[in-house]
């Protein structure tokens, strides 16, 4: 298969060609590696490549699953895998080797995917950009090399947008799938809490706010990947409500006509960039034209208090990870000298948080989730809303350097997240669904005046994953984006900048 032919198909399409004998897993891997060789030097999205392991997997016989033979990349964290070392975005955990496959990886392999490497991520997954020392430089957005591809699944977003793979693994604890999806013009879907497995190495991530997921070019690839991996693993502390249908079956029929809350500001009522507001307005008009009932509305839950609680929980999670790794390696000074300023700041914040403070933060998160549930269900005589629609980000993709982890002022982790012009001002929408456990997605429905992708964010009540997937399919059919790709050679700053 030629690179051009490879680039013209999504994962579902490539798997279909393997089944019909039009191509082979060997040819797909060769094409993926050729695209990677020509395109990754400009964007720096790949790490820990293991092409020989992928060739060996083909020789041993890939499982005949629904995505048999399709090349695939894991995020450089949250997915232990035999034969694929990981850095976790940090010099502290550089080249960590795993003695087992995470349950999610087991299911991905069972689907027939051919894993051949990993994608870059910020240290500990705590950034809205992927600019990390362990990778020797920033990961760049294929739409504009002077801008970020997002975080924390920024390498996955850049790799899929660049065409190296049609879909890639990610994870999302505060928007880490949906931020790169918006930044790179992709589909990003965060499932309900407990819908996908975390184990066996982890019981939960960040108080239950983090989940695995995927970045794709098409909605049907999202459905296929989620169907292949759905379901809590043994001993999971959270289990999502049962689904009456598969994700792929949900795409086969349109959703019922929905009551749509359209938010054109932040959830707190602050203005957003005009291009992002225009994207949300256009999505509202599209939904209205499809027969959904659209009205402007926003939740009254205290977003900023929730994000402060989220910040404390993430800081404690970061400190726990750093301390455990440092002790396992016998490092002096708890390994802090190997960390970049943002992670050091998170650890410093965590050391001042007591057990009682941590529990109070969890309670604030859960209280926020109940307020969001009430918004969707309706209360006080007001009708509820089936989905909440907004922009995914409050601005187009940020320029590189704005949120870089190496900046010394970011040792104040709370200011990095909540300060003026900080992460929360940039990404005020995504984290709500992590706190509440709701499913949420970013769809590539708009382009900014400068030609940059603008995602539209849609969330639904906890458990309503299938209905949200059906709506994604309807929107993709009404406003298709398959031919909207960044031009290659990529625009923006030179790769050496």
C-alpha positions in Angstrom: 0.0 0.0 0.0 1.4 3.4 -0.9 1.5 6.2 1.7 -1.0 8.2 -0.3 -3.5 5.3 -0.3 -2.8 4.7 3.4 -3.5 8.3 4.2 -6.9 8.2 2.5 -8.5 5.7 4.9 -9.6 5.7 8.5 -8.8 2.7 10.7 -12.1 1.0 9.9 -11.4 1.4 6.2 -7.9 0.0 6.5 -9.2 -3.0 8.4 -11.8 -3.6 5.7 -9.1 -3.7 3.0 -7.1 -6.2 5.0 -10.1 -8.4 5.3 -10.8 -8.3 1.6 -7.1 -9.1 0.8 -6.5 -5.7 -0.9 -3.6 -5.1 1.5 -1.8 -6.7 4.4 -0.8 -5.8 7.9 2.8 -5.8 6.7 2.0 -3.2 4.0 0.1 -1.1 6.4 3.0 -1.1 8.9 5.4 -0.2 6.2 3.2 2.7 5.1 2.8 4.0 8.6 6.6 3.9 9.2 7.2 5.7 5.9 4.7 8.5 6.8 6.3 8.7 10.2 9.8 9.0 8.8 8.7 11.9 6.5 6.4 13.8 8.9 7.3 13.2 12.5 10.6 15.2 12.3 8.6 18.4 11.9 6.1 17.7 14.7 8.0 15.5 17.3 5.0 13.4 18.2 6.5 9.9 18.4 8.7 8.2 21.0 9.8 4.7 21.9 9.2 3.3 18.5 9.4 -0.5 18.3 8.9 -1.4 14.6 10.5 -4.8 15.0 8.1 -5.7 17.8 5.3 -4.8 15.4 6.8 -7.0 12.7 7.2 -9.9 15.1 3.5 -9.5 16.1 2.5 -9.9 12.5 4.7 -13.0 12.1 3.2 -14.5 15.3 -0.3 -13.8 13.9 -2.3 -10.7 15.0 -5.7 -11.6 16.4 -8.4 -11.5 13.8 -10.3 -8.8 15.5 -12.4 -6.0 13.9 -9.3 -3.8 13.5 -6.9 -6.5 12.4 -3.6 -5.2 11.0 -4.2 -1.5 11.6 -1.0 0.3 12.9 -1.6 1.9 16.3 0.2 4.1 18.9 -0.2 4.2 22.6 0.2 7.4 24.7 3.4 7.6 26.6 1.6 7.1 29.9 -1.4 5.2 31.4 -0.9 2.1 29.2 1.6 -0.5 30.4 2.6 -2.7 27.5 5.0 -5.5 27.1 7.7 -4.5 24.6 6.8 -0.8 24.6 8.8 1.1 27.3 7.4 4.5 28.4 8.8 7.7 29.8 5.5 9.0 31.2 6.6 12.4 29.9 9.4 12.6 32.5 13.1 12.2 33.0 12.2 10.6 36.3 10.6 7.6 34.6 12.6 7.5 31.4 12.5 4.2 29.6 10.3 2.4 32.1 9.8 -1.3 31.1 6.6 -3.0 31.9 6.1 -6.7 33.0 2.5 -6.9 31.8 -0.1 -5.4 29.5 -2.7 -3.1 31.0 -6.2 -4.5 30.5 -6.9 -1.8 28.0 -3.9 -2.8 26.0 -4.9 -6.5 26.1 -8.2 -5.5 24.6 -6.6 -3.3 21.9 -4.3 -6.2 20.9 -7.3 -8.6 20.9 -9.0 -6.2 18.4 -6.1 -6.9 16.0 -4.3 -3.5 16.3 -0.6 -3.6 15.6 1.2 -1.5 18.3 4.4 0.0 17.1 5.3 2.9 19.4 4.1 5.6 21.7 3.1 9.3 21.4 4.5 12.2 23.5 2.8 13.6 26.6 3.6 16.3 29.2 5.2 15.3 32.4 2.7 13.4 34.5 -0.1 14.4 32.1 -0.7 17.7 33.8 -0.5 20.2 31.0 -2.6 21.6 28.2 0.4 21.5 25.9 3.1 18.9 25.2 6.4 20.6 25.6 8.6 18.2 27.6 12.3 17.9 28.1 12.4 14.2 27.9 11.5 14.4 24.2 14.1 17.0 23.4 11.6 19.7 22.3 8.0 20.5 21.9 5.4 18.6 20.1 4.1 20.8 17.3 0.6 21.2 15.8 0.6 20.0 12.1 -1.8 22.8 11.3 0.8 25.4 12.4 4.2 24.3 13.7 4.4 27.4 15.9 1.4 26.2 17.9 0.7 23.5 20.4 -1.1 20.3 19.5 -2.6 20.3 23.0 -2.1 18.1 26.1 -1.9 15.8 27.6 -2.5 13.5 24.6 -0.7 16.1 22.4 1.5 13.5 20.7 -1.5 11.4 19.8 -3.4 14.4 18.4 -0.4 15.5 16.3 0.3 11.9 15.0 -3.3 11.4 13.9 -3.7 14.8 12.4 -0.4 14.3 10.5 -1.7 11.0 9.1 0.9 8.7 10.8 -1.9 6.6 12.2 -5.7 7.0 11.6 -6.4 6.7 15.3 -4.4 6.6 18.6 -4.8 6.0 22.3 -5.1 8.9 24.7 -6.3 9.6 28.2 -8.4 12.4 29.7 -8.3 13.6 33.3 -9.2 17.3 32.6 -9.6 17.5 28.9 -6.5 15.6 27.8 -8.2 13.9 24.8 -10.6 16.7 23.9 -8.1 19.6 24.0 -5.8 17.9 21.4 -8.9 16.9 19.4 -9.9 20.5 19.2 -6.4 21.8 18.5 -5.7 19.2 15.8 -9.1 19.0 14.0 -10.0 15.5 15.3 -12.7 13.6 17.1 -12.1 13.1 20.8 -14.6 11.2 23.1 -14.4 11.0 26.9 -16.6 8.2 28.1 -18.6 8.1 31.3 -16.7 7.3 34.5 -16.0 3.6 34.8 -16.8 2.8 31.1 -13.3 1.7 30.2 -10.8 -0.3 32.3 -8.0 1.2 34.4 -6.3 -1.9 35.8 -4.6 -3.8 36.8 -1.8 -1.4 37.8 -4.2 1.5 38.8 -7.4 1.5 40.8 -8.4 5.0 39.6 -6.9 8.1 38.2 -7.2 11.5 40.0 -10.1 10.6 42.2 -11.9 8.9 39.4 -11.7 11.9 37.1 -9.4 10.3 34.5 -10.2 7.8 31.8 -8.7 6.2 28.8 -9.9 7.0 25.3 -9.0 7.7 21.7 -8.3 10.4 19.1 -9.6 9.6 15.6 -10.4 11.3 12.3 -13.8 9.6 12.0 -16.7 8.9 14.4 -17.0 5.3 13.3 -13.4 4.7 14.4 -14.3 6.0 17.8 -17.2 3.6 18.0 -15.0 0.7 16.8 -12.3 1.4 19.4 -14.7 1.9 22.2 -16.6 -1.3 21.4 -13.3 -3.2 21.4 -12.4 -1.9 24.9 -15.6 -1.1 26.7 -16.3 -2.5 30.1 -14.8 -2.2 33.6 -12.1 -4.6 34.5 -12.1 -6.9 37.5 -12.2 -5.1 40.8 -12.9 -1.7 39.3 -14.0 0.9 41.9 -16.4 2.5 39.4 -18.8 0.9 36.9 -20.7 2.9 34.4 -24.4 2.3 33.8 -25.0 -0.5 31.4 -25.5 0.4 27.7 -28.5 -0.9 25.8 -26.6 -0.9 22.6 -23.0 -0.9 21.3 -21.4 2.3 20.2 -21.4 1.1 16.6 -25.0 0.1 16.7 -25.8 3.6 18.0 -24.3 5.1 14.8 -26.7 3.0 12.7 -29.7 5.1 13.8 -30.1 8.9 14.5 -30.7 10.0 18.0 -34.0 11.2 19.2 -34.6 14.9 18.9 -32.8 16.4 21.9 -33.1 19.4 24.1 -29.9 21.3 23.6 -28.4 23.9 26.0 -26.1 26.2 24.0 -23.5 28.0 25.9 -21.8 30.9 24.0 -19.6 32.1 27.0 -17.7 30.1 29.6 -20.0 28.2 32.0 -19.3 31.1 34.4 -20.5 33.7 31.8 -17.1 35.1 30.7 -16.6 35.9 27.1 -14.6 33.6 24.8 -12.6 34.2 21.6 -14.9 35.4 18.8 -13.9 32.4 16.5 -14.8 30.0 19.3 -18.1 31.7 20.0 -18.8 31.6 16.3 -18.1 27.9 16.2 -20.6 27.2 19.0 -23.2 29.5 17.3 -22.8 27.6 14.1 -23.2 24.2 15.9 -26.4 25.5 17.5 -27.8 26.5 14.1 -26.8 23.1 12.7 -28.5 21.3 15.5 -31.6 23.4 15.1 -31.7 22.6 11.4 -31.6 18.9 12.3 -34.8 19.3 14.4 -33.3 19.5 17.8 -34.6 22.0 20.3 -31.8 24.6 21.0 -31.8 27.3 23.6 -29.1 29.3 25.2 -28.4 28.1 28.7 -25.5 27.3 31.0 -25.2 25.4 34.3 -25.1 27.3 37.6 -22.6 25.0 39.2 -19.6 26.8 40.8 -17.0 26.0 38.1 -14.0 27.8 39.7 -14.5 26.2 43.0 -14.6 22.8 41.3 -11.4 23.6 39.3 -9.6 24.5 42.5 -10.6 21.2 44.0 -9.5 19.4 40.8 -6.1 21.2 41.1 -5.6 20.0 44.6 -6.5 16.4 43.7 -4.2 16.4 40.6 -1.4 17.9 42.7 -1.7 15.1 45.2 -1.9 12.5 42.5 1.3 13.9 40.9 3.2 14.0 44.3 2.1 10.4 45.0 3.4 9.2 41.6 6.7 11.1 42.0 7.3 9.9 45.5 6.6 6.3 44.6 8.9 6.4 41.6 11.7 8.1 43.5 11.5 5.6 46.4 11.4 2.6 44.0 14.6 3.9 42.3 16.3 4.8 45.6 16.7 8.5 44.6 17.6 11.2 47.1 15.5 14.3 47.4 12.4 12.4 46.2 13.4 12.9 42.6 12.4 16.5 42.4 15.5 17.6 40.6 14.5 15.5 37.6 11.2 17.3 37.3 10.2 20.3 35.3 8.7 23.4 37.1 5.0 22.5 36.6 5.4 19.1 38.2 7.6 20.5 40.9 4.9 23.0 41.6 2.3 20.4 41.8 4.4 18.4 44.3 5.0 21.6 46.4 1.2 22.3 46.5 0.4 18.7 47.5 2.8 18.7 50.4 0.7 21.4 52.0 -2.6 19.5 51.5 -3.8 17.4 54.5 -5.9 14.3 54.3 -8.9 16.3 55.4 -8.2 18.8 52.7 -8.0 16.1 50.1 -11.4 14.6 51.2 -12.9 18.1 51.2 -11.7 18.5 47.6 -13.3 15.2 46.6 -16.5 16.3 48.2 -16.5 19.5 46.2 -16.0 17.5 43.0 -18.9 15.3 43.8 -21.1 18.2 44.7 -20.3 19.8 41.4 -21.3 16.5 39.6 -24.7 16.6 41.4 -25.2 20.2 40.2 -24.5 19.2 36.7 -26.8 16.2 36.9 -29.6 18.6 38.1 -28.9 20.9 35.2 -29.5 18.1 32.8 -32.5 16.7 34.6 -34.2 20.0 35.2 -35.2 21.5 38.5 -37.3 24.3 40.0 -39.9 24.0 37.2 -37.3 24.4 34.5 -36.9 21.9 31.7 -33.8 19.8 31.6 -31.3 19.5 28.8 -30.2 16.3 27.1 -26.9 17.8 25.9 -24.7 20.8 26.7 -22.9 22.4 23.7 -20.1 25.0 23.8 -16.7 25.5 22.2 -14.1 23.0 23.3 -11.5 25.7 24.1 -12.0 29.4 24.8 -9.3 30.3 22.2 -7.8 28.8 19.1 -4.7 26.6 19.7 -2.1 28.4 21.8 1.3 29.4 20.6 4.2 27.2 21.8 5.8 28.5 24.9 2.7 30.0 26.6 2.2 26.9 28.8 5.7 25.4 28.5 6.5 23.3 31.6 10.1 24.7 31.7 8.9 28.2 32.7 10.1 28.8 36.3 7.0 30.8 37.3 4.9 27.6 36.8 6.3 26.2 40.0 3.2 27.8 41.4 0.9 25.1 40.2 -2.4 26.8 41.3 -1.4 29.9 39.4 -0.5 27.7 36.3 -4.0 26.3 36.4 -6.1 29.2 37.7 -4.1 32.3 37.3 -5.0 35.0 34.8 -4.4 33.7 31.3 -3.7 30.2 32.7 -5.0 26.8 31.8 -8.5 27.3 33.1 -9.0 30.5 31.1 -7.7 28.7 28.0 -9.7 25.5 28.6 -12.7 26.2 30.9 -15.2 23.6 29.5 -13.5 20.2 29.4 -12.7 19.7 33.1 -16.4 19.8 34.0 -17.1 16.4 32.5 -14.1 14.9 34.3 -15.4 16.1 37.6 -19.0 15.0 37.0 -18.1 11.7 35.3 -20.2 12.6 32.2 -19.5 11.6 28.7 -18.2 14.4 26.5 -16.8 14.8 23.0 -15.0 17.4 20.9 -16.0 17.4 17.2 -14.0 19.3 14.5 -16.8 21.4 13.2 -15.1 24.7 12.6 -12.0 26.5 11.4 -10.8 29.8 12.7 -10.2 33.0 10.7 -6.5 32.0 10.6 -7.2 28.5 9.3 -6.8 26.7 12.7 -9.2 23.9 13.9 -11.9 24.9 16.4 -13.6 22.1 18.2 -17.2 22.0 19.4 -17.8 20.4 22.8 -20.9 18.3 23.6 -21.6 16.6 26.9 -24.5 14.5 28.1 -25.6 13.1 31.4 -23.6 10.3 32.9 -24.3 7.0 31.2 -25.7 8.5 28.0 -22.6 7.5 26.0 -24.5 5.8 23.2 -26.8 8.7 22.6 -23.9 11.1 22.5 -22.2 8.8 19.9 -25.3 8.7 17.8 -25.4 12.5 17.9 -21.8 12.6 16.8 -22.6 10.5 13.8 -25.5 12.7 12.9 -23.3 15.8 13.0 -20.5 14.2 11.0 -23.0 13.2 8.3 -24.5 16.7 8.2 -21.2 18.6 8.3 -18.5 16.2 7.1 -14.9 16.9 7.9 -13.0 13.9 6.4 -11.3 15.9 3.7 -10.2 18.7 6.0 -6.5 17.9 6.7 -3.4 20.0 7.5 -1.4 20.5 4.3 2.0 18.8 4.1 4.7 20.1 4.2 3.3 21.6 7.4 2.8 25.3 7.8 4.3 27.6 10.4 7.7 27.6 12.1 10.5 25.5 10.8 11.1 22.2 12.5 14.4 23.4 13.9 12.9 26.4 15.6 
